[in-house]
Amino acid sequence: MSTLTIFNSARTAETLPAAATTGRPIPAVLGADLEVPVKGGRLVGYANLDYAASAPCLEPVNAAVAAALPAYSSVHRGAGYASQLTTARYEQARHTIRAFVGARPDDAVIFTRNTTDATNLLAGCLPAGTTAVVFDTEHHASLLPWQHSVRLAPPAFPGEAVRAADEALAGIDGPKLLVVTAASNVTGELWPIAALAHIAHRHGARILVDAAQLVPHRRVNLTALDLDYVAFSGHKLYAPFGAGVLIGRRDWLAEGEPYLKGGGAVRAVGESTEWHDDPEPRHEAGTPNVLGAIALAAACDALTATGWTELVREEERLIARLRAGLASVEGVRELSLWGDDHPRVGIVSFTVAGYSAREVAEVLSGEYGIGVRDGKFCAHPFVQHLLGTRDGGCEDDTASAVRASIGIGSTQEHVDRLIEAVRDLVSR
């Protein structure tokens, strides 16, 4: 059986069985034939290299939503046929997503708006006095929600990340939560989440993994990796219908203050309120985003049915071509925390000497029809560390970078167009 690798130390790895390859083609994305205007009034095919911000919609996802719309209705409290059918689809989506990440049978699966929403939900459910341990390399969604936190400096290599977490957790009394990304949204580098989970549990702590940038690129098995909580967003997983998910152990979620107070979160309301003990209804008050949940599950189904082997092979081919091409252009510097040979997903951030990140992004869009992201990618401390700057403001272009990211629908022509565009810009 083929395997995929998730690194858990500087040069060791935990291997997980890859989903079986079914022989199905890689699903298509909507917008693959989009044309955009460029300088001179021409129309060119859009080279979307901004997947790390939001991935386009997969055609099977669009089809699943279209199939659900004729019977769309309220969920959980309706007796009519449409309501019963929609409820069944909504709850099936929960089971599909649980299977997609290899969650434990009793893990809660709570639908949220996105990863940020999921992380804030968990922050509101932590036992009193809980201390979060978080690296300065995190996305703001993982960096900011905690009432009490210990911030760790960017580690020089994966083993140092494990050591720093070990020391920090050892010095904390009371409940504690280690918060870490699985794949950086700035560099794409894979983090040693299995080793970090082991360290957390050795100190009686729990671990929350931000998997937003990992699940579109690699198979994740929450049980095999021994993770307590995982959060990710549908809009990065080819399901841009406004849903995300928090998956993990039920006890903190069942005892925490309801995230939203309203219909569906209660067992009874009178002189006092009795909240649901089950985390899902307790934290999903009001009418949920049913179509978002269906879309997210459809994306999980589509990726699972395709099989990860071909998806990973094509991504690694394109990202290697992109990195090598950019490295050949004088004045281009790729941002990396752990070096060129560290495993990563399809994300490359870089700077171009003599140009601000915004200037590069605008030229790529306006003259070449290429979509990239520029800025600090909601990870200000990390980007400033990589650039060697400190306290750069949000609008400070000199403390920013350009990010190109690929996924399903990315082509070799897109990659080559970006490389040649940057080469042309530098030659001016």
C-alpha positions in Angstrom: 0.0 0.0 0.0 1.3 3.5 -0.8 1.8 5.9 2.0 1.8 9.7 2.6 4.2 11.3 5.0 3.5 13.7 7.8 6.8 14.8 9.5 6.9 14.8 13.2 10.6 15.7 13.8 13.5 17.2 11.8 14.1 14.0 9.8 11.7 11.4 11.0 8.2 10.8 9.8 4.9 9.1 10.6 3.4 7.4 7.6 -0.3 7.0 7.2 -2.0 4.7 4.6 -3.0 6.7 1.6 -6.6 6.5 0.4 -6.9 3.9 -2.3 -6.6 5.3 -5.8 -9.9 4.7 -7.5 -8.8 5.6 -11.0 -11.2 8.5 -11.1 -9.9 11.7 -12.7 -9.1 14.7 -10.6 -12.4 16.7 -10.3 -12.7 19.9 -12.2 -13.1 23.3 -10.7 -15.6 26.0 -11.7 -14.0 29.0 -13.4 -11.3 27.1 -15.1 -12.2 28.9 -18.3 -12.4 32.4 -16.7 -10.9 35.1 -18.8 -9.8 38.4 -17.3 -8.8 41.8 -18.8 -5.1 42.8 -18.9 -3.2 45.9 -20.0 -3.9 46.8 -23.6 -7.5 45.6 -23.4 -6.8 41.9 -24.2 -8.5 39.0 -22.4 -6.4 36.1 -21.1 -7.2 32.9 -19.3 -7.0 33.6 -15.5 -4.1 32.0 -13.7 -5.5 31.5 -10.3 -2.5 31.1 -7.9 -4.3 32.3 -4.7 -5.7 28.9 -3.5 -4.4 29.5 0.1 -6.8 32.4 0.5 -9.8 30.7 -1.1 -10.0 27.7 -3.4 -12.4 27.6 -6.3 -15.5 25.4 -6.1 -15.2 21.8 -7.3 -17.8 20.8 -9.8 -19.0 17.9 -7.6 -19.5 20.4 -4.8 -21.6 22.7 -7.0 -23.6 19.6 -8.1 -24.3 18.5 -4.6 -25.6 22.0 -3.6 -27.8 22.1 -6.7 -29.2 18.7 -5.9 -30.1 19.8 -2.4 -31.7 23.1 -3.2 -35.1 21.9 -4.5 -35.8 20.3 -1.1 -34.0 22.9 1.0 -35.8 23.4 4.3 -35.2 23.9 8.0 -33.5 21.2 9.9 -34.1 19.2 13.1 -37.5 20.6 14.1 -39.6 20.2 11.0 -42.1 17.3 10.4 -42.5 17.9 6.7 -40.8 15.8 4.1 -38.4 18.5 2.9 -37.3 19.3 6.4 -36.7 15.6 7.2 -34.7 15.2 4.0 -32.6 18.3 4.6 -32.0 17.2 8.2 -30.8 13.9 6.9 -28.4 15.5 4.5 -27.1 17.9 7.1 -26.4 15.1 9.6 -24.9 12.9 6.9 -22.5 15.7 6.2 -21.4 15.5 9.8 -20.6 11.8 9.4 -18.8 12.3 6.1 -16.5 14.9 7.6 -15.8 12.8 10.7 -14.7 10.0 8.4 -12.7 12.3 6.1 -10.4 13.3 9.0 -10.3 9.9 10.7 -12.0 11.2 13.8 -12.9 9.0 16.8 -16.5 7.7 16.8 -17.4 9.9 19.8 -15.7 13.1 18.6 -18.0 16.1 18.3 -18.3 17.6 14.8 -19.5 21.2 15.1 -20.2 23.3 12.0 -18.9 26.8 12.1 -18.3 29.6 9.6 -14.5 29.0 9.1 -11.4 28.1 11.0 -11.3 31.4 12.8 -14.9 30.8 14.0 -14.0 27.3 15.1 -10.9 28.4 17.1 -12.9 31.1 18.9 -15.6 28.6 19.7 -13.1 26.3 21.4 -11.5 29.3 23.2 -14.9 30.0 24.8 -15.1 26.4 26.1 -11.8 26.1 27.8 -11.9 25.2 31.5 -11.3 28.1 33.8 -7.6 29.0 34.0 -6.5 27.3 30.9 -3.3 28.5 29.4 -2.8 28.2 25.6 0.8 27.7 24.3 1.1 29.1 20.8 4.0 29.9 18.4 4.5 33.3 16.9 4.4 31.5 13.5 0.6 31.0 13.7 -2.2 32.6 11.7 -4.0 35.2 13.7 -7.0 32.9 14.1 -4.8 30.7 16.3 -2.7 33.4 17.8 -5.4 35.8 19.2 -8.4 34.1 20.7 -6.9 33.0 24.0 -7.6 34.7 27.3 -4.3 33.4 28.8 -1.4 32.4 26.5 2.3 31.8 26.4 3.8 32.9 23.1 6.8 31.0 21.7 9.4 32.3 19.3 9.7 30.8 15.8 11.7 27.7 16.1 14.9 27.3 14.0 14.1 23.7 13.1 11.3 21.2 13.8 13.1 19.5 16.8 13.3 22.9 18.4 9.6 23.4 18.1 9.1 20.2 20.0 11.6 21.2 22.7 10.2 24.6 23.1 6.7 23.2 23.5 8.0 20.7 26.0 9.6 23.3 28.2 6.7 25.7 28.0 4.1 23.1 28.9 6.3 21.8 31.8 6.2 25.2 33.4 2.4 25.6 33.4 0.1 24.5 36.2 -3.6 23.8 35.6 -5.3 23.1 32.3 -3.3 23.8 29.1 -3.8 23.7 25.4 -1.1 23.6 22.7 -2.1 25.3 19.5 -0.2 24.7 16.3 -0.7 24.8 12.6 -0.3 21.6 10.5 0.9 23.5 7.4 2.0 27.1 7.4 -0.2 29.5 5.5 2.9 31.6 4.8 5.6 29.1 3.7 3.5 25.9 3.3 6.0 24.0 5.5 4.6 21.0 7.4 4.8 21.1 11.2 5.6 18.1 13.4 2.1 17.7 14.7 2.4 14.0 15.8 5.5 14.8 17.9 3.8 17.9 19.4 0.7 15.9 20.2 2.8 13.4 22.1 4.6 16.1 24.0 1.2 17.8 24.9 -0.3 14.6 26.2 2.9 13.8 28.2 2.2 17.0 30.1 -1.5 16.4 30.5 -2.3 19.1 27.9 -4.5 18.9 24.8 -3.6 20.0 21.3 -5.6 22.0 18.7 -4.4 21.8 15.2 -5.2 24.4 12.6 -5.6 22.2 9.5 -6.9 24.8 7.1 -3.9 24.6 4.8 -3.3 20.9 5.2 -6.7 19.2 4.4 -6.8 20.5 0.8 -3.4 18.9 0.1 -2.9 15.9 2.3 -4.9 13.2 4.0 -5.3 13.8 7.7 -6.0 11.1 10.3 -6.9 12.6 13.6 -7.0 9.3 15.5 -3.7 8.0 14.2 -2.0 11.4 14.9 -3.7 11.4 18.4 -5.0 15.0 18.0 -7.6 16.4 20.4 -9.1 19.1 18.2 -8.8 19.9 14.5 -10.3 23.0 12.8 -10.5 23.9 9.1 -12.5 25.9 6.5 -14.7 24.8 3.6 -13.6 27.8 1.5 -10.0 26.5 1.4 -11.3 22.9 0.6 -13.0 23.8 -2.6 -16.4 24.4 -0.9 -16.9 28.2 -0.8 -20.3 28.2 0.8 -19.5 29.7 4.2 -18.9 26.6 6.4 -16.1 25.4 8.6 -15.8 22.8 11.2 -14.4 22.1 14.7 -13.8 18.4 15.4 -12.6 16.9 18.7 -13.2 15.7 22.2 -16.7 16.3 23.5 -16.2 17.1 27.2 -14.9 20.7 27.1 -17.4 21.5 24.3 -20.3 19.9 26.3 -19.5 22.0 29.4 -18.5 25.3 27.8 -20.7 28.3 27.5 -22.9 28.0 24.3 -21.2 29.8 21.5 -24.6 31.2 20.4 -27.6 31.5 22.7 -30.9 30.8 20.9 -33.2 28.2 19.4 -31.8 24.7 19.1 -29.1 25.1 21.8 -31.6 24.5 24.6 -33.5 21.6 26.1 -35.9 23.8 28.0 -36.5 27.5 28.8 -38.5 28.7 31.7 -37.4 30.6 34.8 -34.0 29.1 34.1 -32.4 27.7 30.9 -31.3 24.1 30.4 -28.7 23.9 27.7 -28.1 20.8 25.5 -25.4 18.5 26.8 -24.5 17.4 23.3 -21.9 19.8 21.8 -23.4 19.9 18.3 -26.8 21.4 19.2 -25.3 23.3 22.1 -23.1 25.3 19.8 -25.2 25.4 16.6 -28.1 27.7 17.7 -30.4 29.1 15.1 -30.8 27.9 11.5 -27.4 26.5 10.5 -25.6 26.9 7.2 -27.1 23.7 5.8 -25.9 24.2 2.2 -22.4 25.0 3.5 -22.3 21.8 5.4 -23.5 19.8 2.4 -20.9 21.5 0.2 -18.1 20.8 2.7 -19.0 17.1 2.9 -19.2 16.9 -0.9 -15.7 18.3 -1.2 -14.5 15.6 1.3 -16.2 12.9 -0.7 -14.7 14.2 -4.0 -11.2 14.2 -2.7 -11.6 10.8 -1.0 -13.0 9.3 -4.2 -10.2 10.6 -6.3 -7.5 9.3 -4.0 -4.6 11.3 -2.7 -1.8 9.7 -4.6 -2.4 11.5 -7.9 -3.3 14.8 -6.2 -0.1 14.9 -4.2 2.0 13.8 -7.1 0.7 16.6 -9.4 1.0 19.2 -6.6 4.6 18.3 -5.8 5.5 18.4 -9.5 4.1 21.9 -9.9 5.4 23.4 -6.7 8.9 22.1 -7.4 8.7 23.7 -10.9 7.5 27.0 -9.3 10.2 27.1 -6.6 13.0 26.2 -9.0 11.8 28.8 -11.5 11.6 31.6 -9.0 15.0 30.6 -7.6 16.5 31.2 -11.0 15.3 34.8 -11.1 17.9 37.3 -9.7 16.5 39.3 -6.8 13.8 36.8 -5.9 13.9 35.5 -2.3 11.6 32.7 -1.1 10.5 32.8 2.5 11.3 29.7 4.5 11.5 28.9 8.2 13.2 25.5 8.0 15.1 25.5 4.7 14.6 24.6 1.1 14.4 20.8 1.5 11.7 20.7 4.3 8.4 19.1 3.1 5.6 21.6 2.3 2.3 21.9 0.6 1.6 24.0 -2.5 2.4 27.5 -1.1 5.4 29.7 -1.9 5.9 33.2 -0.5 8.6 35.5 -1.9 9.9 39.0 -2.3 11.3 40.7 -5.4 14.2 43.1 -4.8 13.3 46.7 -5.8 9.6 46.2 -5.7 7.0 46.2 -2.9 4.8 43.1 -2.7 1.8 45.2 -3.7 3.5 46.4 -6.8 4.4 42.9 -7.8 0.9 41.6 -7.3 -0.7 44.5 -9.2 1.7 43.9 -12.2 1.0 40.2 -12.2 -2.7 40.8 -12.2 -2.9 43.8 -14.5 -0.4 42.7 -17.2 -0.4 38.9 -17.0 -3.8 37.8 -15.6 -2.3 36.1 -12.6 -3.9 36.2 -9.2 -1.6 36.0 -6.2 -1.8 37.4 -2.6 0.3 40.1 -1.1 0.7 41.3 2.4 1.3 39.6 5.8 -1.3 36.8 5.3 -2.9 37.4 8.7 0.4 36.2 10.3 2.1 39.5 11.1 4.7 38.3 13.7 5.8 35.4 11.5 6.2 37.4 8.3 8.1 40.1 10.1 10.4 37.4 11.5 11.0 35.9 8.1 11.7 39.3 6.6 13.9 40.4 9.5 11.6 43.4 10.3 9.9 44.3 13.5 6.6 46.1 14.3 5.8 46.8 10.7 2.3 48.2 10.3 -0.5 46.6 8.3 0.0 49.1 5.5 3.8 48.9 5.5 4.6 47.4 2.0 8.3 46.9 2.9 7.3 44.3 5.5 5.1 42.3 3.1 5.6 39.4 0.7 3.9 37.9 -2.4 2.2 34.5 -2.0 1.6 32.1 -4.8 -0.4 29.0 -4.0 -1.6 26.1 -6.1 -4.3 23.4 -6.0 -6.7 21.4 -8.2 -7.0 23.4 -11.4 -3.5 24.8 -11.3 -1.6 24.0 -14.5 2.0 24.1 -15.7 1.1 27.0 -17.9 0.0 29.0 -14.9 3.3 28.3 -13.1 5.4 29.1 -16.1 3.5 32.3 -16.7 4.2 33.5 -13.2 7.9 32.7 -13.4 8.3 34.5 -16.8 6.3 37.5 -15.5 8.5 37.9 -12.5 11.6 37.4 -14.7 10.3 40.1 -17.0 9.5 42.5 -14.1 13.0 42.1 -12.7 14.6 42.7 -16.1 12.9 46.1 -16.6 
